[in-house]
Amino acid sequence: MLLVKHKLDKDNYGGIGLFSDQFITKGDFIWIWDNDVEITYTIEKFKSLPEAYKSFLYKYSYQLKNGLIVLNVDNSRFMNHSDTPNTFEMDNGNIVSTQDINIGNELTCDYNKFNHNNESCGQFLNKDIK
């Protein structure tokens, strides 16, 4: 669940990004796991879903190392990858800022930290679960 004021806007690559709408101090929590905001699917459940919803999940979800597929229901699903992100995922999964972040700066994370397949958005899920 996102803990900071934010807005969605165009990113530098022609897509949508998540931007801070408040000043964030280094070390502040940006996101924490919340069972009411994060929906998880087993591979078996995913396989049983209609193709249109699978397509949505391929774009907006990711797969954990334990195989669960996660969809963030809030706007955190729009946080883009960076090789030099301004946030960091802690061992417990919570995300904190690695630096002061000004209003209007895009919030970025390292997909490789939590994504099972280490691939970019839209390719988060194992190809064998289609």
Order of alpha helices (4+ residues) and beta strands (2+ residues): beta-beta-beta-beta-alpha-alpha-beta-beta-beta-beta-beta-beta
